[in-house]
């Protein structure tokens, strides 16, 4: 059972900023699932698309969104999520929660 860890992320003022935020969090959590927990909730081609989208979004809009994970995406090429902070407590617990929902476990 996952424990609740409160985390606040900036709320972007633009649609592009919101998409960057969503893609970054998706990539972080699903990298944790895949590399840290040996689980997968999305097909590889979907994850690959998220990564390619995010790389292009960050290239085209470098100042559109910022949070505490900026350093990990600074020179990130989208090839893998292996070197992202998959053991971060917020990411880890969000991944656990997704697994619980997937498996029908109520908390």
N, C-alpha and C positions, 0 to 999 in steps of 0.2 A: 504494500500500500504506500502510495507516495504521500509525502507531507507537503503542506502548502507553504510555498516560499513566495512572499509578496515581492514583486518587482515592478518597477514603473519604467516604462519606455516613453520617450518623447512622442507626442502626437504631431505628425507632420501637417503642414498647412496645405500641401498640394497632393494631388492624386499620385504623382510620381514618387513623392516622398513616402506616401502610404504603401505603395507597391514595393519600394526598396525595403522598407521596414518589414513587410510581410515576407518577402523573399528571404531576407537575412535570417529571420526567426525560423522560417521553414527549413532552410539549409542547416542552421545550427542544430535544431532539434532532430531532424532526420539523419544528420551525420552522427549524432549521439546514438540514435537507435541502431544505425547500421554498423558503425565502427566500435561503439562502446558496449552495445547490448546484443549484437549479432541478430538484430531484428530488422524487419523492413515492412513499412506500412504503405509505401508507394512503389510502383514499378521503377526500375532503374532509368528508363527513358523519361519519366516524369521528373525525377530528381535531376537528371542531366539537363533537362530543359530549364528547370528552376535555376540551376547554376549558370547556364549560358545567359539566361535573361538577366540575372543579377550582375554578372560581369559587365554586360553591355550597359545596364542601367547605371552602375557605378561609374563607368567610363564616361558616359554621356552627361551625367548629373552628379558630379563629385561632391557638391555641397548641399544636396537635397535632404539628406538624412544623416544623423549622427547619434550614436549612443556609446555605451561602455565597451562595445565589441569592435569599434572602429579599427583598432590596431590589427585585428585578425583579418580584416578585409582590405587593408591598405594595398598590398601587392598580390592579393589572392587572384588566382587565374581560373578558378572554377573547375579545375581538373578533378579535385578531390576535396572532401570535407574532413579528411583524416587529421589534419593539423589544426583544425579549429578547436576551440576550448570545450570539448564535449564532456568534460568532467565538471564543468561549472555547475554549482548546485541548482541554479534556476533552470538551466538547460536539462540537466539530468532528471529533475523532478517533473518537468513538463513532458519529457519523453516517457517517463514512467506513467504519467497520467494518461497519455495517449494510448499506451498499451492496455491500461486498465479499461478505458472506454472501448477499445477494440475487442477486448475479451469479455466485456459485459460485467466488469467488476464495479460495484457501486461503493463509493467511499462516503 
